[in-house]
């Protein structure tokens, strides 16, 4: 043990050393880690409070509470110019903005994260879990993790602990992780090497329909040398990762119609057309037996990868066998295709399907409707509305009359097969940042400096973010630096963040904030 | 106006006349009707109380409350030997039995109805309706009927009024209608022409798994010249109806598997197989594009109709155009096929289908499972378990490994396409009573005596009842005499009974109770 006097002396020396440290000084890593260890319990308490505020983009009241909570966190960390960037339209979740300007810094980085989350169906969460009652577990539930309580403020966490709750990884971990990274630097008196701006969106999971407007209104404020997008999971191998781009995304909701009222399946079964069967046939016809989308022109427009991107792709370690084992399947949807090949193609995926009732609620009826929600992922070259149109044209080619409202009696009497197709208005295109930019190399070095293992440089994420809007409106260069564990159940029930990922992520962000330009 | 003395005198004469009336006396119809008009408000009050008791077969506690309520109704109507016929297995809904023996009667009729109802999903019911809060409406909701309150006991009902609630038509209307018919005869002092026994089942909608055992244990008690099955809707034309048989029924639940945990559809979309697509393809392959089941041997085993049955079938008025208009479709599932042709064939119908979430809850995921519930209707010649097996064999023929449990990690690593198929254990075969039996003619005459319009004699109902069990265990002759309106939403949300149908049904039952043998 060190005596009190010695400890005091040690602290003073440390503080002096920290005070003298220059921007971009090497090895802030160990300092950030030590500070994290001291603060982690307090940080987790605050993070839990943050996760307790429901964050569905359409829930205005709670969205505002989230925004206020973040503003409060910003102010406590001496951020300046803290404000809500509002859409011109009323009722839109605001962007929470704050900045930490560094005298003399010649660079400006904006860190993006989002505080809203995907819709939740609490009934689907594991027993004992609720999306907005964050819970600490000793390990992943699928690894037999048990609910535990947070140690008191002198205690410490274990790397495998996880926090369950909506937004735990996607993407309140981004918001909190960034602010904690800055706090760690502040505590260590390490000055960031660039002006730091935070831009926390509140409707990313709703498709960012007002992002473009907000960017446009704040062009001056949002000038930067680079945008660091803090969202998504790291590589399945656990290695840290940078992604240069994202797939685009577009949605469609398809509804087919049976009888106007639910019918007894005995009295009318197989005379009155069953919408669940109609929908099954319609969906089944969208892919061939090898998982290829059989919609005309679906793979047209795809802009091929550059030589450098292809090379980068080849360097990405394959997680295919690991993931097949982990996810419990043997054969890819398109047999023989690798995950990397798959995410570099446009996709068509059924998110959900519903007709009548199943299981215990199942009754002997012909349902009145059958509904499917579909998401289309897009790669460079695809236009999201054109991609939607291809699906609609396909449905028409199968003899359906496509409408965008519930059919009237007259429509039903027309003798035509009716399908309602609702286009999601929240789509956007893919985006990819040029691999050869100096920014890419600098960020890569910074992230690599925090990890012994080689980091993964991915030409594109499979997931989507509205990055093409940043490029279009601001000419911004975006780089995605995710931190979450790959098995975080992002978008689904039992969303979680593994604590080691959270802590490593804070180190990653601190490293980017102190890039040696 | 008649003076009080004159009215008294009139009543005495009437009572004397009624007292002297013989079994099977003609024209009880107008008396039953007059009594009904006096009692209808009170009857509806009791009926509402009855409907307020939830009646899902698996809900033991409430099922017992229903049984007790019926016993009380029986006792109030001087029934004797009132008892619960229990299964030897514990926890099974009992049959409620009671009898009204007529001195000197040489015939015995047993009236069957069931007091349990189909599962409910309250969320699907119309605004303001709840399955177990019966509500009186001025007309069908789809005809813009409004919620109204019951008149006081001197008031009267209107023919188009409807009562909404689970069991309102299927089949508490049968239970109450029978007891009210007897009460009307008792009040009018018209003696039934046969010993009357009531047999009210409590798990018909769960597939009557214990009915056979209960019949077997009570063979002596249940000896009868005929069973009148009081369930189902009258003909779509509104005409009264007798059906000689029913289709059989069998169920299957099909579950296909995606990843062990829900996945972000961007990061894994179209690499990890999507169970909703797999299920769609599987279901789509079960029927050809003309609605014919394409499962090998599905239409084998069918025993053709007799010449007399074919003739009866030809005499059934076609409701096809009316129903197409009413239900909002133009083309039968198998184009050109009539409803009567359809219900004389085995069928395959999807009752429900579910994967992930749809609508507002839809999220960008690959779901973990996709489930479909299927019911198979059977005609004479089909065996319910053999019919299930044909579907299972079909699934196997598509390259799936069929299991009857959730797959283990080892199953998933086998590289086989996995499907869980759960056979419903509640299936049973079709049944049809011989058209030439004297009983059929007597019941036909009795029902015809209550209606100006020619009644409909249907060789088989499209729906199912476990009537083959009665024949097998008791050698019973069964005849189905339904009373509900055809648009009663039986088995689904917004189930209802139209009051004119209820009142007409009571007259029908009273007529059968007073058949002139």
Interface residues (C-beta under 8 A of the other chain):
Chain A: X58 X118 X119 X120 X121 X124 X142 X232 X233 X246 X247 X249 X251 X253 X257 X258 X259 X260 X261 X262 X263 X264 X265 X266 X267 X268 X269 X270 X271 X272 X273 X274 X276 X277 X279 X280 X281 X283 X284 X285 X286 X287 X289 X291 X323 X325 X326 X327 X328 X329 X330 X331 X332 X333 X334 X337 X338 X339 X342 X343 X345 X347 X348 X349 X350 X351 X352 X353 X354 X355 X356 X357 X358 X359 X360 X361 X362 X363 X364 X365 X366 X367 X370 X371 X372 X373 X375 X377 X407 X409 X412 X413 X414 X415 X461 X462 X463 X464 X486 X487 X489 X490 X491 X492 X493 X494
Chain B: X58 X118 X119 X120 X121 X124 X142 X232 X233 X246 X247 X249 X251 X253 X257 X258 X259 X260 X261 X262 X263 X264 X265 X266 X267 X268 X269 X270 X271 X272 X273 X274 X276 X277 X279 X280 X281 X283 X284 X285 X286 X287 X289 X291 X323 X325 X326 X327 X328 X329 X330 X331 X332 X333 X334 X337 X338 X339 X342 X343 X345 X347 X348 X349 X350 X351 X352 X353 X354 X355 X356 X357 X358 X359 X360 X361 X362 X363 X364 X365 X366 X367 X370 X371 X372 X373 X375 X377 X407 X409 X412 X413 X414 X415 X461 X462 X463 X464 X486 X487 X489 X490 X491 X492 X493 X494
